[in-house]
Amino acid sequence: QAQLVESGGGLVQPGGSLRLSCAASKTISRFDTLAWYRQAPGKERELVASISNGANIKYADSVRGRFTIAKDNAKNTMYLLMSSVKPEDAAVYYCYAERWVTVEGPFRIWGQGTQVTVSS
């Protein structure tokens, strides 16, 4: 019954910055994993960054040092802070949340995606 809604996508110039947001309808602290994925045209969806157990952060090699994943528990929102954007960063970005164990088993939910276009 939880929902994730992404926002903040749009056009950004190479080298520019963008902040993506993902608002959850439930308390995000209850999720074991929060993550951002992206999918470029003709490519498979790939993991960009994740937070597990509230603080264990991982990044894809391609974005490490340029992107930052963050969360605001009070606002039930997670963010992807993108800087030094490259043309290859263009993709649809999806937020993702997972609760590892529930009464009904593992629970996974995806946002609807937000388009990031990189162009000068």
N, C-alpha and C positions, 0 to 999 in steps of 0.2 A: 504493500500500500504506500510505500515511500516513493517520492518522486524527486528527480534531479532536473534542474532547468539551467542550461548554460546561457551566458550572455557575454558581450564584450568583444565579439569577433568583428572583423571588418577589414578595411584596407590599411596596410601599413607599409611604409617605405623600407627598403633594405637598410639595416642599421638602426631602425626605429624600435619603438617599444609599444607593448600592448598588454593589457591586463584582462584575462578571462575570469569570469566568475561562474560559480556553480552553486545555486541555492537549493538546499534540501528541505523537504517538507517535514522531515524528522530530525531529531537531535543527531548531529554528525558524530558526536563523541561516542555514540552507540555502535558505529561502524568500526570494524577492525582495520579495514583498508580503504583509503581514499586515493584516487588516481586520475590522471589525465592520459588519454590516448589520442592519437591522431591518425587520420587516413587521407593520404593524398590520392589523386586520380590514378587509377591503375596500380595502386600499391595496396598491400595488406595493412590492416590496422596495427599500429605499433604503440607500445607503452612509451610514454614521454617521461612521466614522473609519478611517484607514489609515496604515500605516507602510510605506514603500518604501525599498529600498536601505539598510535597517537603521536609518535615522534621519529620513527625509523624511516628516513627519507632516502629514496633512490632516484637516480636520474639516468636517462639514456645517454650514452657517450656523446651523441650528436648535439645534445642540448646542455650538458653539464657546463656550468660556468656562465651560461647565458640565461637560462630559465630558472625560476624559483617556484616551488610549490608551497602553498601556505594555507592555513585554515583559520577561521575565526569561529570558535565554538559558540560564542554569544549570539552570533548572527546566523549560525547553522549554514555557513557558507565556506566553500573552498575556492582557492584562487590559483591561477597560473600566471606568474609575472614573466613576461617575455621581453627580453632586451637583446640588442645586437641581432635583430631578426635577419635571417638569410632567406633567399628565394626558396630554398628547399624546405623551409618551415611552413610554406603554404599548404594548407590541408583543412579538413574538417576536424575540429577538436571536440572530443567527447569526455565528459567527466564520468566517473565510475565509482561506485561504492559497494562494499561487500561486508557482510557479516558472516564470519566463518561458521558459527554454530548457532542454530535456532531450533525451536521445537520441530519445525518442518524441514530442517536441513540447512545447508549453506544458502544464503540469500545474496543475489547479485542484481544490481540495477544500473542502467545506463541513462545518461542524459540524451537529449535529442540531437545534440551537436551544434556547433557554431563555426561558421566559415571564417577562416583567416586567409586573406589574400595579400601577398607580398609583391608590390610593384612600385616602380618609380614613375 
